[in-house]
Amino acid sequence: MTTSKPLVSVIIPCHNSAKTIGLSVGSALNQTYAPIEVVVVDDASTDETPQIVRQLDCALVELTANVGAGPARNRGIAASRGEILFFLDSDVALAPDAVANAVQIFQEHPSYGAVWGVYGNRPLVDDGVVEWVQVLYGHYRATRKLGPARTGHFASGAVPRWVIDSIGAFDERLLGQYANEDHELSLRIAEHYPVTRTLSVIGYHDDDDRLSSVLRKLYKRAISLVPLVLKQRDLKPEKEATHRPAEVAAAFLATVTVPLVLLSPYLAAVPLALFAWFVAVNLPMLRYVRRTAGWRMVPPSVLLTFAYGLAISAGALSGGVRYLLDARFRRRYQTPAGAH
């Protein structure tokens, strides 16, 4: 840091975010920390998102073509002036002290390459049971992987500008909704600098509220992560992943062994035992759900996380087959350091 009170640029990419963009920008403008600037990059929205942003005290970069989150964040970096770049998603609202806490960590540890926040334990907008399960599960798992980290997500995380100047910004060759360009950059940062994940930087997320949307995202992300995990073999998904390999394997095996019942009713013990293994793996999380939201949320948490495990396992299998057959897919994350 060159100053005791560095300017922080909060960069918010958005596309058709009218529901939450006001809450997101408002949370950035009402931080306890100063000086701060807010740069919103509208990625060719077709709703009233730009009109909402123009009424707020922030800079607006309007793109004429939809380029995706990574390139949009790069445009925000170029339009910003801060020593610290705080990346925020348009469906996330920060706790009032989030930026101040991130700055303090950088001041105490000037060698850090990133400070990743975590989602809070309540939704930004309450849209029902599916969203509550998503939020509670995400918060619980994040609290189990605090401290030194290999991966991070840019929904609420801070990176000093000198890090981007050193290793490059988002790789704009990674396009599409499930390109994992944020995972790629976070891994690139962690390869060069210490990184931490902290509970002191909280963002409240308006998560998915439709089961079909969650399953589709998990499936497609699992496919696209296969070459990244195989490239970065020290990624340790059992520590970094939100959905751990054991629970995904238990859900998959419990499902594929159900046909054993056709051979003998006694073989029903196999899928039942595997389902019991799934519940046992998730028991600490289920206890957390009970303490936080009550018993009523426990059954849907079991059923939904089981379905999520199936979606991830199906995606991983599909990604594995594609990895074997598609040379271009295998090379997807072979990005040279310093890619922009």
N, C-alpha and C positions, 0 to 999 in steps of 0.2 A: 504494500500500500504506500502510495506517495503522500497521502494526507491522512490525518486522524479521523476525518469525516468524509470518506470518499463518496462521490456521487454514485448512486445506484440506479441503473436503468432497468425497469421492469418491462420485459418484452412479452407481449401477449399476441400470439397468432390466433386468428379466428376465421371461421367460415360458417355462415348461417347460424350465428350464436345469439340471436336476439333474446332467447329465454334467459341467459345467464351473463351476457357480456357486461351489463350494468353492474351486477353484483361483483364480478371479477375485477373490473376496473375500479369500482368504488372501494374495494378492499385494499387495492394497491395505493390509492390516493389517500387512504385514511390510516396509513402506517404510523407507528410511533417514531419511526426513523426519518430523519431529514439530513442531507438533501436527497431528493428522489425525483426521477422523471419516469413517466409511463409512456411507452411506445406501443401502440396497437397496430398490428399488420392485418388488414382485412384481405383475406385470400379470395377475392372475387365473390363475395356473398351475393345471394339473390334475394335475401330477405331485408328487413329493416336494420340489420346490424350496423352498417355505416352511419345511418341517421342517428342511432342511439349514441354511438361513440362521439360523433361531432358535437353533441351537447355536453360532453364531459371534458374535464380539464386535463387533456392528454394529447399527445401527438398521434396522428393517424396516417399510416402509409397504406394507400389503396392500390391493390394489384388488379390488373385488368383480366388476368387469366389465372385459373386455379392451379397453383404450383405445388401444394402440399405443405405439411407442417415444417419439415426441415428447411426447404428453401425460403418459406415465409419467415422463419426465425432468423435465417441469414440476412434477409432484408431488414429485419428489425435491428440486428447487430450493426449493420452498416449505417442505420439512421440514428443510432444512439450515441451518447457521449460518456457514459458512466465507466468508472474503473471496475465496477462489479456489475455483471449482467445477471439479473434475476429473471429466470424463465418461468412463466406462469401460463397455464392453459386457460382458455376462455370459459371453461365450465368449472373452474376452481376459484374459490375466494379465500384469501389468506387471513389467518389470525392476525390481530393488530400488531403483534411484536415479532412477526416472522422475519421481516427484513432486518430489523435490529439484531436479532439473535444470529442470523447468518453473518452479518458484518462482524459481530463480536468474535465469532469462531475464526474468521479469516484474520482478524487482528491478533488473536492469540496464537494462531498457527499460520503464519504467512506463506508457508510452503504448500498449503493445501491447494489442490486443483479444482475441487468442487465441494459444495455442501448440499446434500440432498435432503429435502424435507419428506414428510409422510402425510398421508391423508388422515383427517380427523375421524372420530368415531361416530359421526352423524352425517347424513347427507346434506348437501347445500340446499336442495329442494326435495322435500319428502314426496316421492312418487310411488311408494308401496313396498311390498315385501321383497321383491327381487332386488331393488336398489338397496334396501337395508342390509340384506345378506352380503351383497357386494361390498358395501362400505365397512361393515363390521369385520368381515373376513380380511379385507385389505388392510385395515388398521391393525388388527391383531398380528398378522404376519409381518407387517412392517416393524412393529415393536419388538419382534424376535430377531431382527437383523440390523439393529442399530450399531453404530460405531464404524470401523473400517469397512469399506464396501468396494466391490468390483463393478457393480452396475448401478445405474441410477436412472430416474426418468425426469424429463424436463417439464412435468406438470407443475412442479414447485421446487426449483433448485437453483442454486447460485454458482456462477463460475467467474473467476477474475478475467478481465479482458486479456491480460497478458498470457493466459493459458490458450485462449483462442488464437491469439497472435502467434503463439509458438507452434501449436500442433494442427491448427486449422479448425474450421467450423463444420457444419453438417455436410455430409457427402450428398451432393445433389443428384448423384446417379442412383441413389436409393429412393425410388419414387413409389407412391401408392400408400393406401391407408395402413397397410401392414408391412411396411418396408423395414421397420425397426431401426430407422436412422438414429433415433435417440439412444438405443442400446449400443449401436456401433460407436457413436461419439463418446458415450460415457465410458465404454471399455477403453477407448483410445486415451481418454484423460487418465484413467486409472493405471494404464501401462506406464505413464510418465510421472505421475504425481500422487501423493496421498489423497485419499477421498474419504469423506465420512457421511454417514446418514444419521440424522438427529431428530429426536422427538420435539425439539424446541422450535422447529420450523414446520408449522401445521398449515395445511390447506384443506378446506372443506369442499368435497367433490360432488357434483351432480352426476352420479353414475348412471349406467344403463338401468332402465326399469323394465325392459322386455326380455324374457328368457331367450327368445330366438336371436336377439341381437347379441347377447352375451355369448351364447354358444357359437355363433358365427365368428365372432372376434377371436375367441379362444382357439377355435379350429384353425383359422387362417394364420394367426400369430404363431401357433405351434409349427405349422408348415414352414413359415419363413425363418423361424429361429434355428432350424436344424443345421444349416450350414454355418451359422454363427457359433453355435455351441460346439460343433465339431472343429471349427477353426480355433476357437478359444477354449482349449481343453481343460484349462485350469479355472473355468468359470464357476464350478461348484454349484450346480443348480439346486442341490439339496439345501444350500444356505441362501442363495440369492433369489430363487424363484418364489413367486407368490404361492403357486400350487406345487407342492413338493413331489418328487418322483415316487415316493412310497405311496402317497394317497392316489396318485394317478394310476400307478400299477395295480393297486388294490381294486379300484373301481373297474379297470379294464378286465382284470382276471375274474372278478366276481360276475361280470356280465358274460364273458365268453364261455364260462363253465356252466352256465344255466342249462344248455342242451344236454348235459350229462344226466339230467333228470329223466330224459327219454329212455336211457339205458336201464336205470334203476331208480326208484324213488329214494333209496337210501343215499344215492349220490347227491341229493339236494344238500347234504351236509357240506359239500365242497364250496358252492357259491355262498352259502350262508356263513361259512367260516371266513371266507374272503371278505364278505361284507362286514363281518364283525371286526376283521383286521382294519378295514377302511375306517370304521367308527373309532377304533382304538387309536389309530394314527391321528385322528382329528379331535380326540377327546379334550385336550387342553383348549383348543379353539372353541369347542362347544360349551365348555364351562365358562369361557369368557363371554360368549353370546348370552348364556343364561344370566350371568351377573349384570351384563350391560343392558340387555333388552328384555329379559324375562324368558320363562319357559316357552311362551308361544312362538318364539323365534327359533327354537332348537329344531323341531321337525323340518321346517322348510330349509334350514341351514344344512341339515344332513342330505336331504333330497337334491337340493340345488348343487351343492359341492360335489355330490356323486355324479350328477349330470355333467358338471364342468370337467371332472376327471375323464369322463368318456370322450368329451369333445377334444380335450388336449391329447389324449392317447391316439384318437383317430387322426388328428392333425400331425402328430409326430410320426405315425406310421406312413401317412401319405407323403410327408416331407422326406422320410427316409428312402422311400421308393423313388421319389423325384431326384433326390441327391445321387442315387446310383445311376439314373438314366439320363440326367440333364447336366452336361458339363458346365453350361452357363450358370445354372443354379448353384453348383458347387463353388464357383468363383465369385458368388454374389458379394461377399464381404472381404474380398482380398483388396482392401483399400490401402494405398500407401499413406504413411503418416503425413499429415499436413494437407490432406485433401480438403478442398473447399467446395 
